[in-house]
């Protein structure tokens, strides 16, 4: 098991991509026994289809189920509790998980009415749903997306779906970051498989999806969220619960030790940016650009806008395969396709944080 490794893949076959990541990470060998109770934890925060950027694509959960069964694991379940004010059943119906449960015969557990047990989580007592505590192995399937309060929501924050509604309200009273960080000790995430297909720009409820067409996995939820920060243009210090979880020993946020294994590079899909994403990308010249490069550039431009610096970006920004073998003395190039530019940032795709620093260095 490589705790410092992230397996990443890009494309449009989300179920097939899921199985490829699980195979590459050899998850079957990490599960302790064939009759282990294996839980799949998606993000079904509310009744909104995954294409809106808030919830986990059911194709990814189906890929996990197929992979596990192909390797002899049958004691499976899916479990989730929607946020306070929403009904989990409605979310499961709209997001395709009720149909998936019927199709596969895998039980879907609504944790909202579940009983709960108080657990010592690194010196903080937190209540956790008993169905989560009964698992032998958990595969967490969060959506990588922005969040209006914590900036980022990914692996660590997705565990809030496994606590009672009363506890969710208490987390907000405590300021979110501290209890989320401590919860990492109370619920063991054995493997994290992240839906980074089209997570929302900066809002956990969706509405401004950013098409990235990526799925990635890791055994370390803290490393997962640290990596997610770089993809959204944040630093780890911007999301305090990551540092809290690391200090408590739940994982490592040391990106200098990260080994990213890319199983398939981004392709060139038909891009359909929406609403605010479209406005951000109006600053960009695209020629046959892939979704991953567009997405990370959009995140970087949003961070620049939040800092009040976007109006100082007067140099053209270029992305896409159409710029290969081209030279440009004046424009800024994003990604390895613009390697011939005098000023360009390498990567396929470069993380939003790297793009952000590059743009800041070239502001008027």
Secondary structure, DSSP 8 states (H G I E B T S, - for coil): --TTEEEEEESS-HHHHHHHHHHHHTHHHHSS-TT--EEEEE---SS--GGGSSS--HHHHHHHHHHHHHTT---EEEEE---TTS-HHHHHHHTTHHHHHHHH--EEEE-TT--EEEEEETTEEEEEEHHHHT-SEEEEE-B-EEETTTEEESTTGGGGGGS-HHHHHHHHHHTSHHHHHHHHHHS--SEEEEEESS-BSS-TT-SSB----EEEEES-HHHHHHHHHHHHT--GGGSHHHHHHHHTTS----GGG-EEEEEE----------HHHHHHGGGEEESS--HHHHHHHHHHHHHHHHTT-GGG--S-EEESGGGTT---SSSEEESGGGTTSSEEE--TT--HHHHHHHHHHT--
